[in-house]
Structure formats: structure tokens, C-alpha cells
Amino acid sequence: MTRTERRPPPDDATPRKATLYCPDCGHESAIDGDWRVEHTTVDDRDRAVYSCPVCGTVITRRPARLALA
């Protein structure tokens, strides 16, 4: 029986786990990639709002302390 060596997939083959996708235009990038990040305060809570750099769609809102950008 021969043993096959496991190789990791090429970097461009599998998106990273923290990849965000725009549902409107299909843009994708790592969470710390090219997303526009605006810091706001809503209901006395600091938020980071991630928007698509291509079409402007809001992708996610996260607590600012958890935001990477």
C-alpha cells in the first residue's frame, strides 16, 4: 500500500475563513482587506460598519472592539 502525501491547497484556491462577500456585486476580500470601515455609535454602542468598496453595500456591522480595521 502506498501512502499519499497531503498537501495544503494553493493560497488562491480556498478563501480564508474570515472572507467577506458582497451579496450585491460579488466582491470578496479578507475581513482586513479593502472593505470600507466606518466607526459609528448606535444606542451608546461603538460599531464598525463594513461596506463594499465596489458598490457601497453594507456587508456587516460589528462591535468596534472586535473590528480588525
Residue frames as a rotation matrix with the C-alpha (Angstrom) as fourth column:
MET 1
0.586 0.810 0.000 0.00
0.810 -0.586 0.000 0.00
0.000 0.000 -1.000 0.00
THR 2
-0.455 -0.738 0.498 1.38
0.714 -0.636 -0.291 3.43
0.532 0.223 0.817 -0.90
ARG 3
0.037 0.386 -0.922 0.99
0.850 -0.498 -0.174 6.40
-0.526 -0.777 -0.347 1.32
THR 4
0.182 0.077 0.980 -0.08
0.759 -0.645 -0.091 9.65
0.625 0.760 -0.176 -0.29
GLU 5
-0.731 -0.509 -0.454 1.32
0.679 -0.607 -0.413 12.88
-0.066 -0.610 0.790 0.97
ARG 6
0.450 0.887 -0.105 -1.22
0.881 -0.460 -0.111 15.51
-0.147 -0.042 -0.988 1.98
ARG 7
-0.719 -0.637 0.279 -0.52
0.680 -0.728 0.087 18.92
0.148 0.252 0.956 0.56
PRO 8
-0.267 0.637 -0.723 -2.26
0.365 -0.628 -0.687 22.14
-0.892 -0.447 -0.064 1.53
PRO 9
0.505 0.492 0.709 -4.34
0.843 -0.106 -0.527 23.73
-0.184 0.864 -0.468 -1.25
PRO 10
-0.479 -0.662 0.577 -2.77
0.765 -0.636 -0.095 26.64
0.430 0.396 0.811 -3.13
ASP 11
-0.808 0.079 -0.584 -3.31
0.376 -0.694 -0.614 30.02
-0.453 -0.716 0.531 -1.49
ASP 12
-0.767 0.506 -0.395 -5.71
-0.626 -0.726 0.286 31.20
-0.142 0.466 0.873 -4.21
ALA 13
-0.725 0.481 -0.493 -7.80
0.032 0.738 0.674 28.01
0.688 0.473 -0.550 -4.27
THR 14
-0.006 0.709 -0.706 -9.55
0.884 0.334 0.328 28.28
0.468 -0.622 -0.628 -0.90
PRO 15
0.181 0.094 0.979 -10.78
-0.135 -0.984 0.120 31.54
0.974 -0.154 -0.165 0.62
ARG 16
-0.877 -0.480 0.005 -9.69
-0.027 0.038 -0.999 32.29
0.479 -0.877 -0.046 4.16
LYS 17
-0.426 0.733 -0.530 -12.21
0.890 0.445 -0.101 31.63
0.162 -0.515 -0.842 6.87
ALA 18
-0.114 0.344 -0.932 -12.58
0.540 -0.766 -0.349 35.37
-0.834 -0.543 -0.098 7.57
THR 19
-0.946 -0.140 0.293 -13.55
0.325 -0.398 0.858 36.27
-0.004 0.907 0.422 4.00
LEU 20
-0.242 0.885 -0.398 -16.49
0.035 -0.403 -0.915 38.60
-0.970 -0.235 0.067 3.47
TYR 21
-0.732 0.111 0.673 -18.65
0.678 0.226 0.700 38.52
-0.074 0.968 -0.241 0.34
CYS 22
-0.733 0.539 -0.415 -20.84
-0.477 -0.842 -0.252 41.27
-0.485 0.013 0.874 -1.10
PRO 23
-0.331 0.678 0.656 -24.26
0.475 0.720 -0.506 39.82
-0.816 0.144 -0.560 -1.94
ASP 24
0.588 0.632 -0.504 -24.97
-0.059 -0.589 -0.806 42.59
-0.806 0.504 -0.309 -4.46
CYS 25
0.628 -0.382 -0.678 -21.86
-0.777 -0.350 -0.522 42.68
-0.038 0.855 -0.517 -6.69
GLY 26
0.946 -0.215 -0.243 -19.96
0.175 0.969 -0.175 39.52
0.273 0.123 0.954 -5.65
HIS 27
0.208 -0.913 0.352 -16.83
-0.546 -0.407 -0.732 41.32
0.812 -0.039 -0.583 -4.42
GLU 28
0.923 0.023 -0.385 -14.86
0.279 0.649 0.708 39.27
0.266 -0.761 0.592 -1.90
SER 29
0.041 -0.924 0.381 -11.94
-0.295 -0.375 -0.879 40.07
0.954 -0.076 -0.288 0.35
ALA 30
-0.391 -0.260 -0.883 -10.49
0.732 0.493 -0.470 39.15
0.557 -0.830 -0.003 3.73
ILE 31
0.604 0.689 -0.400 -12.08
0.785 -0.427 0.450 40.94
0.139 -0.586 -0.799 6.67
ASP 32
0.319 -0.563 -0.762 -8.91
0.316 -0.695 0.646 43.02
-0.893 -0.447 -0.043 6.96
GLY 33
-0.279 -0.381 0.881 -8.84
0.932 0.112 0.344 43.59
-0.229 0.918 0.324 3.19
ASP 34
-0.912 -0.213 0.351 -10.17
0.353 -0.843 0.405 46.50
0.210 0.494 0.844 1.16
TRP 35
0.061 0.991 -0.122 -13.58
0.923 -0.009 0.386 46.94
0.381 -0.136 -0.914 2.83
ARG 36
-0.378 -0.061 0.924 -14.58
-0.137 -0.983 -0.121 50.49
0.916 -0.172 0.363 3.79
VAL 37
-0.191 0.256 -0.948 -14.93
0.901 0.428 -0.067 50.62
0.388 -0.867 -0.312 7.56
GLU 38
-0.230 0.222 0.948 -16.87
-0.198 -0.964 0.177 53.42
0.953 -0.147 0.266 9.26
HIS 39
-0.740 -0.043 -0.671 -16.94
0.618 0.350 -0.704 53.68
0.265 -0.936 -0.233 13.05
THR 40
-0.261 0.757 0.598 -20.28
-0.240 -0.651 0.720 54.82
0.935 0.044 0.352 14.45
THR 41
-0.993 0.092 0.075 -22.11
-0.056 0.200 -0.978 54.96
-0.105 -0.975 -0.194 17.75
VAL 42
-0.298 0.939 -0.170 -25.62
-0.345 0.060 0.937 53.49
0.890 0.338 0.306 17.86
ASP 43
0.739 0.662 -0.126 -27.58
-0.079 0.271 0.959 53.21
0.669 -0.699 0.252 21.10
ASP 44
0.636 -0.570 0.520 -24.41
-0.764 -0.366 0.532 54.12
-0.113 -0.735 -0.668 23.05
ARG 45
0.546 -0.488 0.681 -22.51
0.238 0.870 0.433 51.23
-0.803 -0.074 0.591 21.44
ASP 46
-0.052 -0.663 -0.747 -19.50
-0.763 -0.456 0.458 51.70
-0.645 0.593 -0.482 19.22
ARG 47
0.639 0.333 0.694 -19.89
0.189 0.806 -0.561 49.87
-0.746 0.490 0.451 15.92
ALA 48
-0.596 -0.718 -0.359 -17.70
-0.341 -0.178 0.923 49.21
-0.727 0.673 -0.139 12.89
VAL 49
0.576 0.813 0.079 -19.75
-0.165 0.210 -0.964 49.18
-0.800 0.542 0.256 9.69
TYR 50
-0.561 -0.768 0.309 -18.14
0.093 0.313 0.945 47.31
-0.823 0.559 -0.104 6.79
SER 51
0.574 0.719 -0.392 -19.19
-0.300 -0.261 -0.918 48.43
-0.762 0.644 0.066 3.29
CYS 52
0.449 -0.350 0.822 -18.27
0.775 0.611 -0.162 47.12
-0.446 0.710 0.545 -0.14
PRO 53
-0.282 -0.639 -0.716 -15.59
0.101 -0.762 0.640 49.25
-0.954 0.109 0.279 -1.87
VAL 54
-0.900 -0.049 0.434 -17.14
0.424 0.142 0.894 48.46
-0.106 0.989 -0.107 -5.26
CYS 55
-0.377 0.856 0.353 -20.87
0.484 -0.143 0.863 49.12
0.789 0.497 -0.361 -4.82
GLY 56
-0.647 0.042 0.761 -21.23
-0.483 -0.795 -0.367 50.57
0.590 -0.605 0.534 -1.30
THR 57
0.382 0.827 -0.412 -23.49
-0.172 0.502 0.848 47.84
0.908 -0.253 0.334 0.10
VAL 58
0.021 -0.317 0.948 -23.26
-0.996 -0.086 -0.006 47.43
0.083 -0.945 -0.318 3.89
ILE 59
-0.188 -0.216 -0.958 -21.86
-0.328 0.933 -0.146 43.96
0.926 0.287 -0.246 4.48
THR 60
0.153 0.208 -0.966 -21.83
0.768 0.590 0.248 43.71
0.622 -0.780 -0.070 8.27
ARG 61
0.329 -0.069 0.942 -21.95
-0.540 -0.832 0.128 45.71
0.775 -0.550 -0.311 11.48
ARG 62
0.218 -0.363 -0.906 -19.73
0.615 0.772 -0.161 44.56
0.758 -0.522 0.391 14.32
PRO 63
0.916 -0.030 -0.401 -18.87
0.337 -0.488 0.805 45.80
-0.220 -0.873 -0.436 17.79
ALA 64
0.788 -0.612 0.067 -15.95
-0.440 -0.636 -0.634 48.21
0.431 0.470 -0.771 17.28
ARG 65
0.271 -0.731 0.626 -13.76
-0.853 0.118 0.508 46.41
-0.445 -0.672 -0.592 19.80
LEU 66
0.306 -0.115 0.945 -13.94
0.173 0.983 0.063 43.28
-0.936 0.144 0.321 17.63
ALA 67
0.993 0.106 -0.057 -13.29
-0.029 -0.245 -0.969 45.09
-0.117 0.964 -0.240 14.36
LEU 68
0.374 -0.904 0.209 -9.94
0.814 0.428 0.394 44.46
-0.445 0.023 0.895 12.75
ALA 69
-0.178 -0.443 0.879 -9.69
0.850 -0.519 -0.089 47.65
0.495 0.731 0.469 10.73
